[in-house]
């Protein structure tokens, strides 16, 4: 069918956009962890690229809907492509937010060795990668696994923030950096939330089951 090459083109564009967004998150946080502003250059170089891709992808998806007037199955995929495109642009926005905080944080001496921050970042980015993979392959088992990991991210967020508050109480000179780091942590947590939302959409698209605001049981089934 003529629409299928267009769907493949859209999917490839979204996968490339996802790779850029993932790398932007990783580099923005790595700048803080290694106290090295050089990593922020990657974020700066790709901010406008991702924004442009988001606009181009949306236009391509909407044009495809209008031109091919796809049957329900293909229309559902195109609607999900719109959701993914929007969410990937939001991921890049979070990377930009972290970059801005990093620019301020790096002006001060390193507060501490950030042991949990890289762990939380790696877990969140892996959730995003797996959510995108589940989307590309319509793999609901992987999508359910992504959703189950969100609680671990929330626990890490709480732990890191408690530690930062302890530093700020014991040494008020760390408050400015501490508050910036808390905002960084919250942005990373949002990446995991977006990955979870994407995984929920995959399950809905494949099975017609809306998991939002529902609990998965211990086996990952709703």
N, C-alpha and C positions, 0 to 999 in steps of 0.2 A: 504493500500500500504506500502511496506517495508520502503520506504523513510520517511514516516511520523514519526515513532519513532525517527529517526535521527534528523529530523527537530525540534521535541519537545526537544530533548537533547540540541541542539544548542541554542534554545530559552531560556531554563532554565539557561544555562551557561552565556548567555548574560545578563539576568536579575540579576544574582548574581554579575557579573562584574559591572553592573550599580550601584548596591547598594553600592559596595565598593568605586567606583569612587565618588558617591554622598557624602558618609560619609567622604572621604578624603578632599573634598572641604569644607564641614562644619567644620571639625576639624581644618583645616589649618587657616581658618578665625577666628574661635572661640579663637584660641591661641592669636591672635592680639586683639580681642575685650576684652577678659578677662585678657590680659597681662599675660598669663600663658603658658609656653612652654610645659607643660605636654601633651597638645592636639596634639602636633606635633608628638608624638610617634606613634599615629595611622597612620599617613601619612607614616612615615618611615617604619613601620611594613608591610605596604601593597603595597608599591611602586613596589617591585620586583614581588609580587604576581599578580598584575594587568598586568605587562609586560609579565609575563609567560602565563597568561590566554589569552592575546591578540595573542600570537604566537600559542598557542594550539588551540584556536578557529579558527584562520585562516586556520591552517592545517586541522582541522576537516571539515570546510566548503568546502575547495578545494577538499579534498578527497571524500566528499559526491558528489560533482559535477562530479568527474571523475568516481566514482564507479557506481552511479545510473543513470547518464546521464538523469537528470530529464526533464520532459516536461516543456514548457514555464512558466506555472504558478508557479511551484516549483522553477524553475531556478531564476525567479524574486525575490522570497523570499530569496533565498540563496545569491543573489547579494546584497540585502539590508542588510542581516546579516553581510556581509563583511563591508559595510559602517558603520553600527552601531558598530561593533567590533573596527574598526579604530577610530571612534569618541569617544568611551568610553576611549580608551587608551589616546587620546588627553585630555580628561577631567582630567584624573589622572596626566598627564604632567602639566596641569595648577595648580593642587593642589600642586605638587612638587615645581613649581615656587613660589607659595604663601608661602609655607613652608620656602623656602630659604630667601625670603624677611622678613618673620616673625622672623627668627633667628636673623637678623640684627636689626629689629625694636624693638625687646624685650630687646636689650642691652641698649636702651635709655629709659628715663622716658616716660610715656604715653603722647602722644601729646595732646589728647582731649578725651572726651567721644564720642565714635564712634556710633552715633545714626542712621545714614543712611546706614552705611556699613552692619550691620546685616540685615537690611531690604532688601537691594539689593541682598545680598547673599541668603536669604530665598526665594526671588522671583525667582532668577536664578535657584536655585536648584529645586524649585517646577516646573519651566518650564521643566527642564530636566526630572524630575520624570513623568510629564504628557506626555512629548514627548515619553518616553520609554513605558508608558502605552498605548499611542495611537498606537505605533509600535506593542506591544504585542497583542492588540485587534483589530488592523486595524481600529481604530476609527478616521475617518477624521474630525468629528466635534470637537473632543478634539484637534486634530492636528491644526486646524484653530485657536482655542482659544489660543494655545501656540504661534503661529505666531503673533497674535495681541498684545501679552504682550511685545514683544521685544522693542517697542517704549518707554515703561515705564522704562525699564532697561537703555536704552540710555539716557533718561532724568535724571535718578538718577546718572548715571556715570558723566554727565556734571556737575550736581549740586555738587557732592562730590569733584570733581577735582577743581572746582572754589573755594570752601571753603578751600581746602588744599593750593592752590596758595595764597590765602589771608593770611593764617597763615605764609607761607614762606616769603612773602613780609614784613609782620609786624615784624617777628622775624627770622632773617637769621639762627639762631642756629637750627631751625626746618627743614631746607632744606633737610638734609640727610634723615630723617625719612619721611618727606613729599613726596619726590620723590619715596621712597620705597612704600609708601601707594598708590600713583598714579599707580604704576605698579601692585599692588594688585588689585585695582579697575579694571584695564584693563583686568586682567586675569579673574576676575569674569564676566565681560561683555562678554568675549569670551565663557564662559560656556553657557550663554544665546544664543549667536550666534549659537553654536553647537546644542543646543536644537531646535532652529528655523530650522536649516538645516535638522535635523532628522524629524521634523514635516512635512517639505516640501516633504521629501522623502516618508513619509507615504501616503500623498495625491497623489503623483505621482504613487506609487505602486498600490493604490486602484482605482484611477480614471483615471490614465494616463495623469494627468494635471501637468505640470511643473510650479510651482509658483515662482521659483527663479527669482529675479529682477522684480517681478510684485507686484502690490498693491492689498490688500484685501479691499473690500468695507465695509461699516459700519456694514453689517450683517455677515461679515466674509467670503463672497463668492468672488471668483475671477471672 
